[in-house]
Amino acid sequence: MSFVYLSALVGALLGTGLLDFRHRLALFGGAAGRTILIVALSVAFFLVWDVVGIVTGVFFRGTGPWMTGVLLGPELPLEEAFFLTLLSYSTLIAYLLARKAMVGRAAR
């Protein structure tokens, strides 16, 4: 059992959170409830997507020495939930950063 990949995902989530905190974009920008809802709905959507893929035989769990081996369901590793959270949160932060930059540019 290894926590390397899970630790990298948690570190990336913390880094994304620091970026959010620095620029006051989502979770730290006065929209914590909305941010949590958006990320939770996105993760739920992608988890359903994953389950459909697993059931139809399209997706399967890869093995690697960096994975914990903990499964949330058949062929669904724990790390997938953290990856989907990172994907959703970082996409939201990237969008908000781009929007903030474009508004700043338009104001000049």
KAHU-V424733 format. One line per field, one symbol per residue. ss: DSSP state (~ for helix, > for strand, _ for the rest). phi: phi as a letter, one per 30 degrees, with the letter a starting at -180 (. if undefined). burial: + if it has 16 or more other ideal C-beta (glycine too) atoms within 10 Angstrom, else -. Layout:
BEGIN
ss=???
phi=???
burial=???
END
This chain:
BEGIN
ss=___~~~~~~~~~~~~~~~~~~~~________~~~~~~~~~~~~~~~~~~~~~~~~_______________>>>__>>~~~~~~~~~~~~~~~~~~~~~~~~~~~~~~_
phi=.bcdddddddddddddddddddchcbeccjbdddddddddddddedddedddddddidcbddcadccdidcdaeibdeddddddddeddddddddddddddddddddd
burial=----++--+--++--+--++----++++------+--++--++--++--++--+----+-+-----+-------++++++++++++++++-++--+------------
END
